[in-house]
Amino acid sequence: MNNISILGKDCCGCTACEQICPKNCISFKENNEGFMYPVVEQAVCVNCGACTKHCPVLNPLPTENVPTVYAAKYRDNQTTAKSTSGGIFIPIAKNTLANGGIVYGCAYDENLAARHIAVENENELFRLQGSKYVQSDLSGIYSRIKADLESDRYVLFSGTGCQVAGLRSFLGREYEKLTTVDIVCHGVPSPRLFARYIDYLGKKLGEPVKSYNFRSKKRHGWGLFYELEWDKKSKGGSGFDDPYYNAFLNCKTYREGCYSCRFANCNRQGDITLADFWGIEYINPKFYSKNGVSLVLVNTEKGKKLWISLDNCIDSADSTLEQAVKMNKNLSAPSSRPDCRNSIYEGFDGDFEEYVAKKLYVKPDIKRKIKAVVPVSLKGRIKHMLKK
Ligand SMILES: Cc1cc2nc3c(=O)[nH]c(=O)nc-3n(C[C@H](O)[C@H](O)[C@H](O)COP(=O)(O)OP(=O)(O)OC[C@H]3O[C@@H](n4cnc5c(N)ncnc54)[C@H](O)[C@@H]3O)c2cc1C
């Protein structure tokens, strides 16, 4: 086996090359940072070129979308309370299930590893709710989707822009019954870093961690708040105060290719794009909700039909691409690579406590703590007063 990566550091890890290879000679192996990269078994490879032809980074498929932009909220408040933003993903998924279709999205497995799974039953949709700020494992998923589509099932696939692009490249043609939802993404940290972090938290707590919710609304409503659960206890707070989360929010731990992401722009890969509508309290204060507001980009004719069909279960307000981009940097450019990215993974496989202290240390910051819990309505009023 030769350690030959097809694309080097620009690889987004979508696995389209592995799943398209007619000789099954590509496999994904962890690099020293815990990210998965393709490795080609040269002795079996026949140089057919399928892998590079279907690579979404080397050959991105064109998109000519002029999105229609909305702020939106799912009317089912209880469900939305468990979603990341305005909960719009759930009614989209329910629509597919109502047609006898299958929904693919990212869930935690029993070890809190993020991986894409198939859901065929409404009762299981909760597993896909909530953003997991770590790279999700897509092994075998594109091939399963192709088989579902070939047997004439409706399929909804949701994932980051590169994952949707990977699916489109893998399939190589349009399918009437496939709908895609891409989520706006800053970048993804390594699965092994997250696994090591969860293990470290468990050791500190003296109990295994049962769940880590990156976007809990339980204590402070919609925002960047985590909730960690173990045994029958839980703890939560601002993401900026959690070492792993803080590094994520400051773009320190992303896969190398994320810093040059080709999909971080307004030309979206999905039929519908979902994100947080940050700043809605200033743009349209009446539409703000403590339970979260989604930013929705309806990109294609298929997306438009789907959007119209959701009319009876969502509230929406018109917005513009200009407003969306202003509040969501990753709709116009990839995240910037900080200098500390060069060495952020050094030592993460050793003593993790020492690693956290050296590389992920978060300075206590009272101002930040207060800012994080000040209600948005009050922040809006303060900003308004300061403007006068
Ligand atoms: C790594 C990452 C970075 C993000 N960065 C931004 C950002 O910069 N700005 C912004 O506005 N929004 C960002 N989001 C998107 C945002 O957090 C919400 O996912 C989006 O608003 C949808 O919310 P919802 O309430 O409709 O969905 P929910 O019901 O919470 O559903 C979550 C959806 O996200 C998918 N998902 C969850 N975790 C992953 C993952 N690791 N990989 C692929 N898909 C996943 C699920 O399949 C599901 O479709 C990011 C999400 C992720 C996972």
The ligand as an ORCA input file, in Angstrom:
! r2SCAN-3c Opt
* xyz 0 1
  C     -19.582     22.091     11.395
  C     -20.695     23.081     11.277
  C     -20.415     24.439     11.107
  C     -21.439     25.375     10.984
  N     -21.138     26.698     10.802
  C     -22.128     27.610     10.673
  C     -21.840     28.993     10.462
  O     -20.682     29.398     10.358
  N     -22.873     29.872     10.364
  C     -24.170     29.452     10.448
  O     -25.077     30.301     10.384
  N     -24.473     28.152     10.602
  C     -23.490     27.227     10.722
  N     -23.799     25.906     10.881
  C     -25.204     25.480     10.651
  C     -26.138     25.691     11.807
  O     -25.435     25.410     13.008
  C     -27.383     24.781     11.698
  O     -26.997     23.492     11.286
  C     -28.399     25.262     10.736
  O     -28.810     26.542     11.119
  C     -29.614     24.337     10.675
  O     -30.357     24.490     11.824
  P     -31.762     23.773     12.066
  O     -32.285     24.328     13.347
  O     -32.636     23.855     10.860
  O     -31.284     22.279     12.097
  P     -31.097     21.111     13.118
  O     -32.373     20.413     13.350
  O     -30.289     21.490     14.258
  O     -30.285     20.088     12.167
  C     -28.956     20.052     12.037
  C     -28.629     19.670     10.594
  O     -27.226     19.748     10.483
  C     -26.690     18.520     10.018
  N     -25.420     18.343     10.728
  C     -25.204     18.382     12.054
  N     -23.910     18.200     12.312
  C     -23.285     17.993     11.138
  C     -21.956     17.716     10.748
  N     -20.978     17.613     11.640
  N     -21.677     17.558      9.450
  C     -22.670     17.652      8.517
  N     -23.958     17.931      8.816
  C     -24.249     18.092     10.111
  C     -27.719     17.447     10.330
  O     -27.630     16.416      9.395
  C     -29.024     18.241     10.191
  O     -29.396     18.300      8.854
  C     -22.796     24.945     11.036
  C     -23.084     23.599     11.231
  C     -22.047     22.658     11.349
  C     -22.393     21.199     11.547
*
